[in-house]
């Protein structure tokens, strides 16, 4: 993992925290690109390392934004745990065997968008259910999941472009 990646990860994390604190859309949708950041972690990381990064990211985010410890940690841990499965499903096992990182330049925007859609749906499904805690009607929770996913995936695609390596080689 390069210094550039760590610096970019921390800057994107700080921007997400500032937006979460000052742009509150209420119960209608959430703008979050943490799942994209977890997806872009180097493939050389073990599952335990990815889980640890997801836990620290979620814990600090919860501490600095909502104050409800666990509301971001739990969905991020599920995304981190299912990360390799999503990579195998969308990109094939070649990406893991070659130890290549997720990149729009190599895998293409369509495949990366599909992977982002999957991890975002997982993240927002768990987050919205935990956040509602039985206080919102089910239809509002479903709308929140759908709108949050539709709003966050394009932003997350940009985040992947910022975090991913810039090689010009591409495979499909």
C-alpha positions as CSV (number, residue, x, y, z in Angstrom):
1,X,0.0,0.0,0.0
2,X,1.5,3.3,-1.1
3,X,1.6,6.6,0.7
4,X,-0.6,8.1,-2.0
5,X,-3.3,5.5,-1.3
6,X,-3.2,6.1,2.5
7,X,-3.3,9.9,2.0
8,X,-6.2,9.7,-0.5
9,X,-8.1,7.2,1.8
10,X,-7.8,9.6,4.7
11,X,-8.8,12.7,2.7
12,X,-11.9,10.8,1.3
13,X,-12.7,9.7,4.8
14,X,-12.5,13.3,6.1
15,X,-14.7,14.6,3.3
16,X,-17.3,11.9,4.1
17,X,-17.2,12.9,7.8
18,X,-17.7,16.6,7.0
19,X,-20.6,15.8,4.6
20,X,-22.2,13.5,7.1
21,X,-22.1,16.2,9.7
22,X,-23.3,19.1,7.6
23,X,-25.5,17.6,4.9
24,X,-28.3,15.7,6.6
25,X,-31.0,14.5,4.3
26,X,-33.1,13.1,7.1
27,X,-34.7,9.8,6.7
28,X,-34.8,10.0,2.9
29,X,-31.3,9.0,1.8
30,X,-27.7,8.8,2.9
31,X,-24.7,9.7,0.8
32,X,-21.8,7.4,1.7
33,X,-18.8,6.0,-0.2
34,X,-17.3,3.9,2.6
35,X,-18.2,0.6,0.8
36,X,-16.2,1.8,-2.3
37,X,-13.3,2.6,-0.1
38,X,-13.4,-0.9,1.4
39,X,-13.7,-2.4,-2.1
40,X,-10.6,-0.5,-3.2
41,X,-8.3,-1.7,-0.4
42,X,-5.4,-3.7,-1.9
43,X,-6.2,-7.3,-2.8
44,X,-3.0,-8.4,-1.0
45,X,-4.7,-7.5,2.3
46,X,-6.0,-10.6,4.1
47,X,-9.7,-10.7,5.1
48,X,-8.7,-10.0,8.7
49,X,-6.8,-6.9,7.7
50,X,-9.7,-5.7,5.6
51,X,-12.0,-6.3,8.6
52,X,-9.7,-4.4,10.8
53,X,-9.6,-1.4,8.5
54,X,-13.4,-1.5,8.1
55,X,-13.8,-1.6,11.9
56,X,-11.5,1.4,12.5
57,X,-13.1,3.3,9.7
58,X,-16.6,2.6,11.0
59,X,-15.7,3.3,14.6
60,X,-14.1,6.6,13.9
61,X,-17.0,7.6,11.6
62,X,-19.6,6.6,14.2
63,X,-17.7,8.5,16.9
64,X,-17.3,11.7,14.8
65,X,-20.8,11.7,13.2
66,X,-23.8,10.0,14.7
67,X,-22.4,9.2,18.1
68,X,-24.2,5.8,17.9
69,X,-21.4,3.4,18.0
70,X,-22.0,0.4,15.7
71,X,-24.4,1.9,13.1
72,X,-21.6,2.2,10.5
73,X,-19.3,-0.5,11.9
74,X,-21.8,-3.4,11.4
75,X,-22.6,-2.7,7.7
76,X,-18.9,-2.0,6.9
77,X,-17.8,-5.3,8.5
78,X,-20.3,-7.2,6.4
79,X,-19.1,-5.4,3.3
80,X,-15.5,-6.2,4.3
81,X,-16.3,-9.8,4.9
82,X,-18.1,-10.2,1.6
83,X,-15.5,-8.2,-0.4
84,X,-13.6,-11.2,-1.9
85,X,-16.8,-12.9,-2.8
86,X,-18.0,-9.8,-4.7
87,X,-14.7,-9.5,-6.4
88,X,-14.9,-13.2,-7.5
89,X,-18.5,-12.8,-8.7
90,X,-18.0,-9.7,-10.7
91,X,-14.3,-9.7,-11.9
92,X,-13.6,-13.5,-11.7
93,X,-10.9,-15.2,-9.7
94,X,-8.1,-13.8,-12.0
95,X,-8.0,-10.5,-10.1
96,X,-7.3,-12.3,-6.9
97,X,-4.8,-14.7,-8.4
98,X,-2.9,-11.9,-10.1
99,X,-3.1,-9.8,-7.0
100,X,-4.4,-6.8,-9.0
101,X,-6.3,-4.1,-7.3
102,X,-9.8,-3.0,-8.3
103,X,-9.4,-0.4,-11.0
104,X,-11.7,1.3,-13.5
105,X,-8.8,1.5,-15.9
106,X,-8.2,-2.2,-15.9
107,X,-11.7,-3.8,-15.3
108,X,-13.9,-1.2,-16.9
109,X,-16.6,1.1,-15.5
110,X,-19.4,-1.4,-16.1
111,X,-17.9,-4.1,-13.9
112,X,-16.8,-1.7,-11.2
113,X,-20.3,-0.2,-11.2
114,X,-21.8,-3.6,-10.7
115,X,-19.5,-4.4,-7.8
116,X,-20.3,-1.0,-6.3
117,X,-24.0,-1.6,-6.7
118,X,-23.7,-4.9,-4.8
119,X,-21.6,-3.6,-1.9
120,X,-23.7,-0.5,-1.7
121,X,-26.9,-2.5,-1.5
122,X,-25.4,-4.7,1.2
123,X,-24.2,-1.6,3.1
124,X,-27.4,0.4,2.9
125,X,-29.7,-2.5,3.5
126,X,-28.1,-3.2,6.8
127,X,-27.5,0.5,7.7
128,X,-31.1,1.5,7.0
129,X,-32.6,-1.3,9.0
130,X,-30.3,-0.6,12.0
131,X,-31.0,3.1,11.8
132,X,-34.7,2.7,11.5
133,X,-34.8,0.3,14.5
134,X,-38.5,-0.3,13.9
135,X,-39.4,3.4,14.1
136,X,-39.9,3.9,10.3
137,X,-42.4,2.2,8.1
138,X,-41.0,-0.6,5.9
139,X,-41.8,1.4,2.7
140,X,-39.7,4.3,3.9
141,X,-36.8,2.0,4.7
142,X,-37.0,0.4,1.2
143,X,-37.1,3.9,-0.4
144,X,-34.1,5.0,1.7
145,X,-32.2,1.9,0.6
146,X,-33.0,2.4,-3.1
147,X,-32.4,6.2,-3.2
148,X,-29.2,5.9,-1.1
149,X,-27.9,3.3,-3.5
150,X,-28.8,5.2,-6.6
151,X,-27.2,8.4,-5.3
152,X,-24.1,6.8,-3.8
153,X,-23.0,4.5,-6.6
154,X,-22.1,7.3,-9.1
155,X,-20.2,9.1,-6.4
156,X,-18.6,5.9,-5.4
157,X,-17.5,5.3,-9.0
158,X,-15.6,8.6,-8.8
159,X,-14.1,7.6,-5.5
160,X,-12.9,4.3,-7.0
161,X,-11.3,6.3,-9.9
162,X,-9.5,8.5,-7.3
163,X,-8.3,5.5,-5.2
164,X,-7.4,3.1,-8.0
165,X,-4.1,2.7,-9.7
166,X,-3.7,4.6,-13.0
167,X,-2.3,1.8,-15.2
168,X,-3.5,2.0,-18.8
169,X,-3.7,-1.8,-19.2
170,X,-7.2,-3.2,-19.3
171,X,-8.6,-6.7,-19.2
172,X,-12.1,-8.1,-19.4
